[in-house]
Amino acid sequence: MEISRIIQQPLTEHLDKEEITLLIGPRQAGKTTLLRSIADQLMQAGATCLFFNLDIDIDAQHFSSQQRFVERVEALSAGKRAYVFIDEVQRIENAGLFLKGIYDRRLPHKWIATGSGSLELKEKIAESLAGRKRNFLLFPVSVGEFLSYRLAANLPQSVAQIRTDTFAEERFLIEYLQYGGYPRVLTASDTLEKRSVLAEIFQSYVERDLQLLLRLEKSRELITLLQLLSNRIGRLMNYQDLANMTNLSVPTVKNYLWYCQKTFVIEEVLPFFTNKEKELTKTPQNYFVDSGLRNFLLNNFDLTPLSSDFGFLFQQLVFQILRNRFSNGIEAIRYWRTQNQAEVDFVVQNGLAILPIEVKAERMKKPQVERSLRNFIATYEPAEAWIVNRSLQESIQIGQTEVKFLPWYELLV
């Protein structure tokens, strides 16, 4: 059974636009598979599709110049309008200028490009392609897509099943938190193969992305840094501590972390604040894009609801759900913490509107609001506050704020 990706529909709809369709995301998140699926649909409808993969030498040779590439496209398309797929476009020297030159020729073809990591595509290509492209971001398989695949049902039907089956909720939740959402890991036949695939993905990432971008001769310090981060999900970043434990300078630690963000291994969450004297204003927190990769770094896949890191992984999952839920808007996801240690896990900010969200990795039996969230509500008086947990769905009122207790799976629909 094929893994259905939510992004496929908006991506397909954009093929009618003149802009370049730019699909970016982590290595092996499923970009090539997704493009192949779209190309198959187009060809079944009678369209002409051309596919170039810059990781393949015989394809890469056609990109030595714009003219040579155009001549190859014209020869293969035989005078027909073609959908031209370019995979791993960041391999092209000065990829932004290359694509700009192709686009500005106003040829009848539709250009679709992909790349692993946002570094080249967002930092180098963005300026060259201003007004000429639209970005689509593909992460590893989300927990909603995972449930649909495992239960062979659409998302509302999948949520309905685990809503009434606590055994299934726990089984699928733990599996996803253990091994994450890389497609090849998800479709692996057993746990041994899953771990082997994760090892391959990480090795490929280090060798083909980070070592190349950072020009590292040795990657030991970088791997140590990522292992340290694996134990600090959702915690305040202490650069000096990380520098001391890796024998790196603080600027080097910050540089490595920046590259890890741009290549979709970790995601940074900044603090929400209005009072600089009482609230944290600078120190970020980090989450891993994929829990399986995080667990591989620690070589620890043993997980139950009683495990010491279950709560951190569950909080990371909720962050990923929120990121996907608000990805099409202007909302920013922050965290809140005061100098007196009061904290709220997430604050979704949309202009003046704010939504505080607390995460509880337990099956709550009754509504209970802890002091930190009450302090936030008293200070900011938001219209709503959420407490995301594993079972309780209920609402209570605190002043002008409606506090909603929501099971994590309800956020998916």
C-alpha positions as CSV (number, residue, x, y, z in Angstrom):
1,M,0.0,0.0,0.0
2,E,1.3,3.4,-1.0
3,I,1.8,6.1,1.8
4,S,-0.6,8.9,1.0
5,R,1.0,12.3,1.4
6,I,-1.3,15.3,2.3
7,I,0.9,17.7,0.3
8,Q,0.3,15.8,-3.0
9,Q,-2.9,17.6,-3.8
10,P,-1.7,21.2,-3.4
11,L,1.5,20.3,-5.1
12,T,-0.5,18.8,-8.1
13,E,-2.8,21.9,-8.2
14,H,0.3,24.1,-8.5
15,L,1.4,22.4,-11.7
16,D,-1.0,24.7,-13.6
17,K,0.9,27.8,-12.5
18,E,3.7,29.3,-14.4
19,E,5.9,29.5,-11.3
20,I,8.6,26.9,-10.7
21,T,7.3,24.3,-8.2
22,L,10.0,23.9,-5.6
23,L,9.8,20.9,-3.2
24,I,12.2,20.9,-0.4
25,G,12.8,18.8,2.7
26,P,15.0,16.3,4.5
27,R,16.9,13.6,2.6
28,Q,14.8,10.5,2.1
29,A,11.6,12.1,3.3
30,G,9.9,10.9,0.1
31,K,10.4,13.7,-2.4
32,T,11.4,11.6,-5.3
33,T,8.6,9.0,-4.7
34,L,6.1,11.8,-4.5
35,L,7.3,13.3,-7.8
36,R,7.3,9.9,-9.5
37,S,3.7,9.4,-8.4
38,I,2.6,12.8,-9.8
39,A,4.5,12.1,-13.0
40,D,2.7,8.8,-13.4
41,Q,-0.7,10.5,-13.0
42,L,0.3,13.1,-15.6
43,M,1.5,10.5,-18.1
44,Q,-1.7,8.4,-17.6
45,A,-3.6,11.6,-18.7
46,G,-1.4,11.8,-21.8
47,A,1.1,14.5,-20.7
48,T,4.8,14.4,-21.5
49,C,7.0,14.1,-18.4
50,L,10.8,14.3,-18.3
51,F,12.7,13.3,-15.2
52,F,16.3,14.3,-14.3
53,N,18.1,13.3,-11.1
54,L,21.3,15.2,-10.3
55,D,22.5,12.4,-8.1
56,I,22.8,10.3,-11.3
57,D,25.9,11.1,-13.5
58,I,24.2,10.4,-16.8
59,D,21.6,13.0,-15.9
60,A,23.9,15.5,-14.3
61,Q,26.0,15.8,-17.4
62,H,23.2,17.7,-19.1
63,F,23.4,20.5,-16.6
64,S,26.9,21.8,-17.5
65,S,25.2,24.8,-19.1
66,Q,21.7,26.2,-19.5
67,Q,21.9,25.8,-23.3
68,R,22.8,22.2,-23.2
69,F,20.0,21.4,-20.7
70,V,17.4,23.2,-22.9
71,E,18.6,21.4,-26.0
72,R,18.2,18.1,-24.1
73,V,14.7,19.0,-23.0
74,E,13.7,20.1,-26.5
75,A,15.0,16.9,-28.0
76,L,13.2,14.6,-25.5
77,S,9.9,16.6,-25.6
78,A,9.8,16.5,-29.4
79,G,8.1,19.9,-29.7
80,K,5.4,19.1,-27.0
81,R,4.9,20.9,-23.8
82,A,6.5,18.9,-21.0
83,Y,6.5,18.7,-17.3
84,V,10.2,18.7,-16.4
85,F,11.2,17.2,-13.0
86,I,14.6,18.1,-11.7
87,D,15.6,16.1,-8.6
88,E,18.3,17.2,-6.2
89,V,18.7,20.6,-7.9
90,Q,21.1,21.8,-5.2
91,R,23.8,19.8,-7.0
92,I,23.8,22.4,-9.8
93,E,26.5,25.1,-9.5
94,N,24.7,28.4,-8.8
95,A,21.4,26.6,-8.9
96,G,19.3,29.7,-8.4
97,L,20.9,31.5,-11.4
98,F,20.6,28.4,-13.5
99,L,16.9,28.0,-12.9
100,K,16.3,31.7,-13.3
101,G,17.9,31.6,-16.7
102,I,15.8,28.6,-17.7
103,Y,12.6,30.2,-16.4
104,D,13.2,33.6,-18.1
105,R,13.4,32.0,-21.5
106,R,9.6,31.6,-21.3
107,L,9.6,28.1,-22.7
108,P,6.3,26.3,-22.8
109,H,7.4,23.7,-20.2
110,K,6.5,23.5,-16.5
111,W,9.5,23.2,-14.2
112,I,9.4,21.2,-11.0
113,A,12.5,21.0,-8.8
114,T,13.4,19.3,-5.5
115,G,16.3,19.4,-3.1
116,S,17.5,18.0,0.2
117,G,17.8,20.7,2.8
118,S,16.8,24.3,2.7
119,L,20.4,25.7,2.8
120,E,21.0,26.0,-0.9
121,L,17.3,26.3,-1.9
122,K,16.2,28.9,0.6
123,E,19.4,30.8,1.1
124,K,21.1,30.8,-2.3
125,I,18.2,30.2,-4.7
126,A,15.6,32.4,-3.0
127,E,17.0,35.7,-4.2
128,S,17.6,34.5,-7.8
129,L,14.1,33.1,-8.0
130,A,12.1,35.9,-6.3
131,G,8.7,36.0,-7.9
132,R,9.5,32.9,-10.0
133,K,8.8,30.0,-7.7
134,R,6.7,28.7,-4.8
135,N,8.1,26.5,-2.1
136,F,6.5,23.3,-0.8
137,L,8.0,21.7,2.3
138,L,7.9,17.9,2.7
139,F,8.8,16.5,6.1
140,P,9.0,12.8,7.0
141,V,5.6,11.1,7.2
142,S,3.4,12.9,9.8
143,V,1.6,11.0,12.5
144,G,-1.7,11.6,10.7
145,E,-0.3,10.1,7.5
146,F,1.2,7.3,9.5
147,L,-2.2,6.4,11.1
148,S,-3.9,6.5,7.6
149,Y,-1.2,4.1,6.3
150,R,-1.3,1.7,9.2
151,L,-5.2,1.6,9.4
152,A,-5.7,1.7,5.6
153,A,-8.3,4.5,6.0
154,N,-8.6,8.2,5.6
155,L,-7.6,10.5,8.4
156,P,-11.1,11.1,10.0
157,Q,-11.7,7.3,9.9
158,S,-8.3,6.6,11.4
159,V,-8.8,9.1,14.2
160,A,-12.3,7.6,14.9
161,Q,-10.7,4.2,15.3
162,I,-8.1,5.2,17.9
163,R,-10.6,7.5,19.7
164,T,-12.6,4.4,20.8
165,D,-9.7,2.0,21.1
166,T,-7.1,2.9,23.8
167,F,-5.0,-0.2,23.0
168,A,-4.6,0.9,19.4
169,E,-3.9,4.5,20.4
170,E,-1.0,3.4,22.6
171,R,0.4,0.9,20.1
172,F,0.4,3.3,17.2
173,L,1.6,6.2,19.3
174,I,4.6,4.3,20.7
175,E,5.5,2.9,17.3
176,Y,5.6,6.4,15.8
177,L,7.6,7.8,18.7
178,Q,10.0,4.9,18.5
179,Y,10.8,4.9,14.8
180,G,9.5,8.2,13.4
181,G,8.2,8.8,9.9
182,Y,10.9,8.3,7.3
183,P,9.0,6.3,4.5
184,R,11.6,3.5,4.2
185,V,11.6,3.0,8.0
186,L,7.8,3.0,8.1
187,T,7.6,0.3,5.4
188,A,10.5,-1.8,6.8
189,S,9.4,-5.3,7.7
190,D,10.8,-5.6,11.2
191,T,12.5,-3.6,13.9
192,L,16.0,-4.7,12.9
193,E,15.5,-3.4,9.3
194,K,14.0,-0.2,10.7
195,R,17.2,0.5,12.7
196,S,19.4,-0.5,9.8
197,V,17.5,2.0,7.5
198,L,17.8,4.8,10.1
199,A,21.6,4.1,10.3
200,E,21.8,4.4,6.6
201,I,19.8,7.6,6.5
202,F,21.9,9.2,9.2
203,Q,25.2,8.1,7.6
204,S,24.1,9.5,4.2
205,Y,23.0,12.8,5.9
206,V,26.4,13.2,7.6
207,E,28.5,12.3,4.6
208,R,26.5,13.9,1.8
209,D,25.1,17.0,3.5
210,L,26.9,18.1,6.7
211,Q,30.5,17.1,5.9
212,L,30.2,18.6,2.4
213,L,28.5,21.9,3.6
214,L,30.7,22.3,6.7
215,R,33.9,20.9,5.0
216,L,34.4,18.6,8.0
217,E,37.3,16.1,7.9
218,K,35.9,14.4,11.0
219,S,32.4,14.4,12.1
220,R,32.8,13.1,15.7
221,E,32.2,16.4,17.4
222,L,29.1,17.1,15.3
223,I,27.7,13.6,16.1
224,T,28.4,14.2,19.8
225,L,26.6,17.5,19.6
226,L,23.5,15.9,18.1
227,Q,23.6,13.1,20.7
228,L,23.6,15.8,23.4
229,L,20.7,17.5,21.8
230,S,18.8,14.2,21.7
231,N,18.7,14.3,25.5
232,R,17.5,18.0,25.6
233,I,14.3,18.0,23.6
234,G,12.3,21.0,24.5
235,R,14.8,22.3,27.0
236,L,16.6,25.6,27.1
237,M,19.7,25.8,24.9
238,N,23.0,26.2,26.8
239,Y,25.6,26.9,24.2
240,Q,28.5,27.1,26.7
241,D,27.6,23.8,28.2
242,L,27.4,22.2,24.7
243,A,30.7,23.7,23.7
244,N,32.5,22.4,26.9
245,M,31.1,18.9,26.3
246,T,32.1,18.7,22.6
247,N,35.4,20.6,22.8
248,L,34.1,23.1,20.3
249,S,33.9,26.9,20.6
250,V,30.5,28.5,21.2
251,P,30.5,30.1,17.7
252,T,31.2,26.7,16.2
253,V,28.4,25.1,18.2
254,K,26.0,27.8,16.9
255,N,27.2,27.4,13.4
256,Y,26.7,23.6,13.5
257,L,23.2,24.0,14.9
258,W,22.3,26.5,12.2
259,Y,23.3,24.0,9.5
260,C,21.4,21.2,11.3
261,Q,18.3,23.4,11.2
262,K,18.7,24.3,7.5
263,T,19.1,20.6,6.6
264,F,16.0,19.6,8.6
265,V,17.4,17.6,11.4
266,I,16.3,19.9,14.2
267,E,13.8,22.7,14.5
268,E,14.2,25.8,16.7
269,V,11.5,27.3,18.9
270,L,12.0,30.9,20.2
271,P,10.5,32.4,23.3
272,F,7.3,34.4,23.4
273,F,7.7,37.6,25.5
274,T,6.3,41.1,26.1
275,N,8.1,41.9,29.4
276,K,11.9,41.7,28.8
277,E,12.6,42.0,32.6
278,K,10.5,39.1,33.7
279,E,10.4,36.8,30.6
280,L,13.0,35.0,28.7
281,T,13.7,36.7,25.4
282,K,16.5,35.0,23.6
283,T,17.3,31.4,24.6
284,P,15.8,28.9,22.1
285,Q,14.6,25.3,22.5
286,N,15.1,22.6,19.9
287,Y,13.1,19.6,18.7
288,F,14.1,16.9,16.3
289,V,12.3,16.7,13.0
290,D,12.1,12.9,13.3
291,S,11.9,10.9,16.6
292,G,13.4,7.8,14.9
293,L,16.6,9.7,14.0
294,R,16.7,11.1,17.5
295,N,16.4,7.6,19.1
296,F,19.0,6.2,16.7
297,L,21.5,8.9,17.9
298,L,21.0,7.6,21.5
299,N,20.8,3.9,20.4
300,N,17.7,3.6,22.5
301,F,14.4,2.4,21.0
302,D,12.9,1.0,24.2
303,L,9.8,3.1,25.0
304,T,6.7,2.8,27.1
305,P,4.5,5.4,28.7
306,L,6.6,5.0,31.9
307,S,9.9,5.6,30.1
308,S,11.8,8.6,31.3
309,D,11.8,10.3,27.9
310,F,8.3,9.4,26.8
311,G,7.1,12.9,27.9
312,F,9.7,14.7,25.9
313,L,9.0,12.6,22.8
314,F,5.2,13.2,23.2
315,Q,5.9,17.0,23.5
316,Q,7.9,16.8,20.3
317,L,5.1,15.1,18.6
318,V,2.6,17.8,19.6
319,F,5.0,20.4,18.3
320,Q,5.1,18.6,14.9
321,I,1.3,18.4,14.8
322,L,1.1,22.2,15.6
323,R,3.7,23.0,13.0
324,N,1.7,21.1,10.3
325,R,-1.6,22.5,11.5
326,F,-0.5,26.1,11.2
327,S,1.9,25.7,8.3
328,N,-0.3,27.5,5.8
329,G,-0.8,30.7,7.9
330,I,1.3,33.4,9.5
331,E,1.2,31.9,12.9
332,A,4.5,31.5,14.9
333,I,5.0,28.8,17.4
334,R,6.9,29.9,20.5
335,Y,7.3,28.8,24.1
336,W,6.9,31.0,27.3
337,R,9.1,31.1,30.4
338,T,9.6,33.6,33.1
339,Q,12.7,34.3,35.2
340,N,10.8,32.7,38.1
341,Q,10.5,29.4,36.1
342,A,6.8,29.6,35.2
343,E,6.5,28.1,31.7
344,V,4.0,27.1,29.0
345,D,5.1,24.5,26.4
346,F,3.9,26.4,23.3
347,V,2.3,29.7,22.5
348,V,0.9,30.1,19.0
349,Q,1.0,33.7,18.0
350,N,-1.0,35.3,15.2
351,G,-0.6,39.1,15.4
352,L,-2.2,40.1,18.7
353,A,-4.0,36.8,19.1
354,I,-2.2,34.2,21.2
355,L,-3.0,30.6,22.1
356,P,-1.1,29.0,25.0
357,I,-0.8,25.2,24.8
358,E,0.3,22.9,27.6
359,V,1.3,19.2,26.9
360,K,0.5,16.4,29.3
361,A,1.7,12.9,28.2
362,E,-0.9,11.1,30.3
363,R,-4.5,9.9,30.2
364,M,-6.0,12.7,32.1
365,K,-9.1,11.8,34.2
366,K,-10.4,15.2,35.1
367,P,-9.7,18.9,34.2
368,Q,-6.6,20.2,36.0
369,V,-4.8,23.5,35.2
370,E,-1.4,24.0,36.7
371,R,-0.1,27.3,38.2
372,S,2.1,28.3,35.2
373,L,-0.7,28.2,32.7
374,R,-3.0,30.0,35.2
375,N,-0.3,32.7,35.5
376,F,-0.2,33.0,31.7
377,I,-4.0,33.2,31.4
378,A,-4.1,35.9,34.2
379,T,-1.4,37.9,32.4
380,Y,-2.5,37.7,28.8
381,E,-6.2,36.8,29.0
382,P,-6.3,34.7,25.8
383,A,-9.6,33.7,24.3
384,E,-8.6,30.0,24.5
385,A,-6.0,27.8,26.1
386,W,-5.3,24.2,25.2
387,I,-4.1,21.3,27.3
388,V,-3.1,18.5,25.0
389,N,-3.2,15.1,26.6
390,R,-3.9,11.4,25.7
391,S,-7.6,11.0,26.5
392,L,-9.5,13.9,28.1
393,Q,-11.8,16.0,26.0
394,E,-13.6,18.7,28.0
395,S,-13.7,22.5,28.5
396,I,-13.7,24.7,31.5
397,Q,-13.7,28.5,32.0
398,I,-11.1,30.5,33.7
399,G,-12.0,34.1,33.7
400,Q,-12.5,35.1,30.1
401,T,-10.5,32.1,28.8
402,E,-12.0,28.9,27.6
403,V,-9.6,26.1,28.6
404,K,-9.9,23.1,26.2
405,F,-8.6,19.7,27.1
406,L,-7.9,17.9,23.8
407,P,-6.5,14.4,23.1
408,W,-3.6,14.7,20.7
409,Y,-5.3,12.9,17.9
410,E,-8.2,15.4,17.8
411,L,-5.6,18.0,16.6
412,L,-5.2,16.0,13.4
413,V,-8.7,16.7,12.2
